[in-house]
Each structure stands twice: as structure tokens, then as C-alpha cells.
Amino acid sequence: MLAKAESNGVLGVEGYLIQVEVDLSKGLPAFNIVGLPDVAVKEAKERVRAAIKNSGYQFPIKRITVNLAPADIKKEGATFDLPIAVGMLSAMGFIDEKRLEEFTLIGELSLDGEIRGVKGVLAMALAAKEGAKKGIILPKENAKEASLIGGLEIIPVESLKETIGYLNGDISIKGLKTSFEPKAASRFKVDFSDVKGQQHAKRALEVAAAGGHNLIMVGPPGSGKTMLAKRFPTILPSLTKEEAIEVTKIFSVVGGLPKTDNLIAEPPFRSPHHTTSNAGLIGGGRIPKPGEVTLAHNGVLFLDELPEFKKSVLEVLRQPLEEGEVTISRALTTLNYPARFTLIGALNPCPFITKMQMKTPPFITKKRAPA
């Protein structure tokens, strides 16, 4: 008995379709998952087994093989719990296969059959739309995030049993409509108008904001460099719909999306500590993850105490500053991440210059008498 279900994965910050093939055959009882799964995907065996039993269905005592295609791409996370369970029940004859072909399924299963939220839903919804799918069945807590994508039916579910009931037509679930509704009020807790004085610095920031220029502020401690930098995003224009979806997709993939908002409509502000590593700033890992330069895409990257950063860390900023993207190559894959941001640096004057500025009056040279 063979059944197929459609799901989605994320590679970098882009989503792609994954076909979950489930085969039930005679032989000694076994449960194998193939297709380059990571540890979290392999552990789905225990979650799926418990979720099926606790949802009122009998787990098949057969040789079970699950293939995640394409098999040459590394699969990560608990996203495939729901499609594996649904595919298994479809192979047993509990679900209408024709209706299953219309949707992609994503979601993590708890042991009692409830469905939990996952990361990267926005990228997955975009992949489902590009794959000409009718809709996507996903956890209820991720539904608002996926509703940003138009032309796709969003079906929020809370349990495995509810999912099966919907696929069989036993129950109806009202799909969410597309809702691109950024908040009218700014999410920033500070504002550029809070700054009193500092006319030269404020003028420089306004020019940088208007022209998209990078900026370095030099001044003694306590002169207001960090205060000004934190308020810089508040004078930048709000993101367009395309820019907001692009930024929201990045934060969704890394799990940094605010729980109160399903959309980031204001320019992001990132301020990494000066002890950050190359991978932390530019991105990296065995399967490369986005770094601070990507999280600052369409926003601001603020490097406080600029001379304290390692030379090698600062040198990796060359490519994103020149090209607006960063390319990370590893043995498994090569990924391109967007990284178009405004760079603001802040540093203190060196001790020698500070001492020279404090000398009063300045050095006076004795004039020679005329010959």
C-alpha cells in the first residue's frame, strides 16, 4: 500500500515542495524515514506513532517506509510530522487521496494528536502558491502569517483528527482570507523627535536616510551616538508590501517573528555585540543560517564600538555592502541571502586625539624676527 502527501520545506530563506511517500508492506514491523532527514525528522517516528494511537486510530503493524523527496536535500525540523501521519492513514484507507492532492500539509504533532506551530511558514506558503496548490493545511497559530499570501486557501487546524475530518469532508473549516494590514501606529518605542540639540548629527542622519548612505559617528562616550542610531529607523519610510513580506519571511525562517504581529512593516534594527563571530554576522553553519546582515535586510545594521570588532568580522561586510546580498558556500550547499541595509558605525576617538583636544591653549610656535 502506497500513499503520497505534499508538504513544504525551507532551504535558506526560500521554500520548496516536498513529496512525502509512505509505503506499508508485509514484513517485520519497522519504521524508517529516508531522504536525508536530520535528528528532529527521525524523531517524528515516535511522535507520529503516539499521535495516531491517541487520535483513535490503529497504528499499522507493518514495515513502514517514508521517503521525503527530493532525497538529495537535507530535511530539518518537525514540519513533516503532520504529512507523515496523514500519508500513513491515507495508505490505510482512512483518507480520500484525490482531496489530499489539492493541499500541502505542515505541522508538528504532539503525543496527543494536537498540532503545534513551526518556523518558516511564510516561505512555505509562497512555495505552495508557486506549486499551483489549492491551499495549505497548517497549525492554527501560523494561519495569520500564511494569510499574507494571496491566491491560496489557508486551512487552520488544531489536531490530527480535525485534519482527517476536513480532508474526508466530514467537517468544514473556514479558510482565512488574505490580510495585509500593517499597524497604523509605529512599533518603535523611541522616536527621532525625542532628540534635543545635536543639530549636526541629526542633519547627517537625515541625509543618510534620504540618500541611503552609510554613516560613521565619532565622539566621546555619552555624546549620544547610540541614542541617535536607535532612533534612525524611525525616520526611514515604512516598508512596501513586497519588502515587508521579504523581511517577515526572513524572521519567520529563524523563528524571530514577534508573537503579537504576523507582519514586520517597519525597517528592522539590528545591533550585534562586538564579540560576534563571522558566522553570527554573515551567517553560517553546516546548513547555513541567516546572519545579522540578512536580519537587517531593508533596515539598519548598527555596529557600536566599531574598532572592537575583529578585523576578519569587518572584512566579511565587503560583499553585502557592494552587492546587497551574501553568498555562503558549504560542502552540502551554496546559498544566497539578501543583505541590503544601511550600515551605521559608532566609535570613540583614540586616546591620543582626545588628549590633544583637551590641551588648552593650543601649541604656539615662536615667530622669527625679520632679517
N, C-alpha and C positions, 0 to 999 in steps of 0.2 A: 504494500500500500504506500503510495507516494502522494504527497500534497505539497503545494507551494504557496508561500505568502510573501508579500512585498514589505520591505522595511527601508530604513534610511540610515546612513552613516555620515560621519563628518571626517574629512581629510583636510587638515589645515583649518581654514575658515569656510570651506565650501562643502556643501552636502552632495551626496550621490545616492543612487538607488542600490539597494541590496536585495537579492532574492534569497529567501530562506526556504531551502528544500528539506523536507522531512520524510524520511523513509522508515517504515515499520516492516520488519521482515522476521521470519522464523529463525530461531537460534537461541543461544544462551542469552539471558537478559543482560543488556548493556546499553549505555547512553553515551554516545560520542559526538562531539562537536568539532567540525573541521572547517578550514577556511581562514587560517591564521588568526585564531581567537587569542585574546590576552587572558589574564587570570580572571578578571571580572566576568568575561564572557563564558569561560569554562565553568565558573561557579553557578551559572544560570541553571545547570542541571538540577541542583538541589532546590533552587527557588521554584523552578517550573514544576518539579515533581510534587512539592508540598502545596503549591497554589492550585494545581489541578485536583488533588485529593480534597483539599479544604473548600473547593468550589462545588463539590458534589459530583464529580466525575471520577471514573476509574482510570488510574494510570495504567497504560499498556505494559504488560509483562512480555516484552519482545526485544529484539535487537533494534535499537533506535539510532539512526544516523542523521545528524543535522549538518547541512552544508550551507555556508554563508558565501554566496557568490557575488562579485568576483573573488576568487580564492587567493589572489596574489596581493591583496591589500590588507594590511593589519587592521583587525577589528578591535575596538576598545569600548569599555563601559557596559552598563546594564541595559542599554537601549533595546536589545534584542530579546528580552525576556518574553514580552507580550507576543511578538510574531512567532517565536518558537512554540509557545504554548498553543496559540491559535492554529498553527500549522499542524501540530500533533493531533489536536482534536478534529481538524478537518480530515486528516488521514484516517481517523477512526469513524468518520461519517457523521459527526455532530454539527458540521457547518457546511453551508452551501458554498461550493468552490467558485461558482460564477460571480457571486456577490463579493467574494474575497478578492477577486482580481481588480476591483474598482478602487481599492483603498490601499494605502500604506499604513503600517502599524508601528508605533514606537511606545515604549514604556517599560519601567522596571516593576517587577512583581514582588509583592511581599508574600510571606508564607501563607497568609490567609486569603490570598487572591486579590487584594487591593492593588491599585496601580499608582505608582509614585512618579513624580516628575523627573525629567532628565535634562542634560545640558544640550545646547546646540539646536534647539527646536526650530528656530527661525531659518537656519541654513537648511535643515531637513525639509521644512515646508516649501522652500524655494525649489529644492531638488524634486519634490513630488509634483509641483506645478510644471516644471520643465519636462518631467517624465510623462506628462499628459494623464495624470491620475485624477480621478473624480474628486477625491478627498483624502483626508488623513485622520486616522483614529489615534488619539493621543491622550495623555493624562489631563485631568481637568485643570490642574494648576498651571499647565503650559498652554492652555487654549487661547488666552488673550494674546500671548506672544505670537502664536501662529496666525492669529486673525489679522495681523498686519499685511498678510499676503492675500491679494485679491484673486478671484477666479478659482478658489479652492474651497471645498466644503470641509469645515472644521468640526469634527465629532469628538466632544469631550466625554471621557468615560472614567468611572471610578473603580471598576472591578472587572475581573476576567469574566464573570458570569454576565455582567451587563454588556460586555463586548460581544459575547456569543449570542445573546438575545437580540442585539441590534443587527448583527450580520445575518441572522436567520429570519429577521422581520417580525419577531415576536414582540419587540418593544420599539418605540420611536424616540429618537433623541434629536432635539432641536439643535441644528448646527449654528455656530457663531458666524455673524456677518463680519465683513471686513471693517475694521475700525482704526483709522489713522487719526488719533485725537491727542496731539500733544497738549500738555497742560498750558493754560494761559499764563499762569504765574511761573517765574523762573525757579528752577530747583536750587539755585545758588543761595547760600546763606549769607554771602557778603556781596558788596556792590562797589563799583568803581567810584561812585559818588561819595562813598564814605571817606575818601582820602582828602585831607585838608592840606593845602600847600603843595610842595613837591611839583611845582609847575613844569620845570624842565623834564623831569622824569615822566610825568603824565603826558606831556606833549610827545615824547619819544614813544611811549606805549601806544598812543593814538595813531601815530604814523605807522608803527609796526602792524597794528590791527588793520588799518586801511589798506596797506600795501602788501600784506602777507610777508613781512620781513622778520628775520630772526633778530634777537636782541641780547646784549650782554650788559648787565648792570654792575658797576664797580662802586663800592662805598664801604665805609667802616661799619662794624656791627651796630645794629639798632637804627640805621638810617632809613629803613623801610623797604628794602629790596624784596623780601619775601612777601610782605603785605601787598605791595604793588603787583607782584607776579600772580598771587592768588586771585586778585580782582581783575586780571587781564581778560579771562574768558567772558566776563560779564559785558564787555564792550564789543565782543565778536557777534556777528549775526547768527541767529538760530539756524540749525541745520535744515536743509531741504529734505523732502521725503526720501529721496534716494540716499542722501548722506546719512540720515537718521537710521534707515534700515541697515545700511552698511556698518555703522558704528554699533548698533544694537546686536547685529549678528556676531560681531567680534566678541562683545561682552557675554553674549549667550553661550558661545563656544567654551569660554574659560570659566563659566559659572559665576560671572561677576555682575549679572543683571540685577538691578535693585528689585526687591520683592514688591515694593509699592508701585513701581512703574514697569509697564511692558514695552516702553519705548524711551530711548535716550534722544531727546530732541535738542539738547544743548551741547556745545562743544565740550568734550572731555578734558579734564585737567589731571595730569599725572606728574608726580614728584617723587621719583625713586631716591632712596638713600645713597650716599656716595660710596657705600661699601658694596653696592650691587655688582654682580658679575656680568661677563659678556652675554651669557645666556639669559640672564634676567633682563637685560636692557634690550637686546636684539632678538631674543627668542632662541629656543634650542631644546635639547633633549633627544632621546633615542628616536622618538617620533616628534619632530619639532613642534613646540607650542608657541603661541604669540608672546612677544616680549613687550616691554614698556613702550617702545616706539610704535608698535601696532595698536596698543591700547590707547595711545594718544592720537590716533588717526583722526583727521578732521578737527583736531583740538590743539592742546598745548602740552609740550613736554618741558618741565621746569627742572633744571639741574642746579640745585643750591650747593654752595661751596664747590664750585666747578673745579678748582685746582686739586681738590681732594680725591677726585675720581681717578682711577688708574688710567694710564696712558692707553693701554690696549682697549679699555672700555670706550674711551672717547673716540678712538680711531674707527670703531665699527659704525659710527654715526655717518661716515662719509657717504655710503651708498644710499641710505634713506633720505639724506638731505639733498643729494643730487638727483635722484630718480623718483622719489616718492614711494618707493617700495623696497622690501628687503628680501633677498634670496638666501635660503638656508638649505644646505646640502648635507645629507647624511647617507649612510650606507643603504638604508631602506628606501628613502625617497628624497626628492627635492621639492621644496615648497616655496611659493611666493606669497608674502604677506603685504598688504597695503600699509604704508607708513608716511603719510603726508601730514605734517604737523608744523606748528610754529615752535621753534626752539628758543627758550629763554634761559640764560645763564646768569648766575649771581656769584660774585666773589669779593673778597676783601682785598684792599691794597696790600702790597708786600710790605714787611716791616721797615725797610729802608726808606721807601717813599713816604710812609706815614711819619717817620721821624723827621724827614726833610720838610714835610708840610707843617710840622709843629714848631720848627725853628723860627723865631721872630726876634729881631728883624732879619730879612734875608742877608746872604753874604754880600759884603761891599768890597769892591776892589779899589785900591788907591790909584788915582789918576796921576800920570806922569806930568811933570812940569814941561811947558813948551820949550823947545830948544832955542 
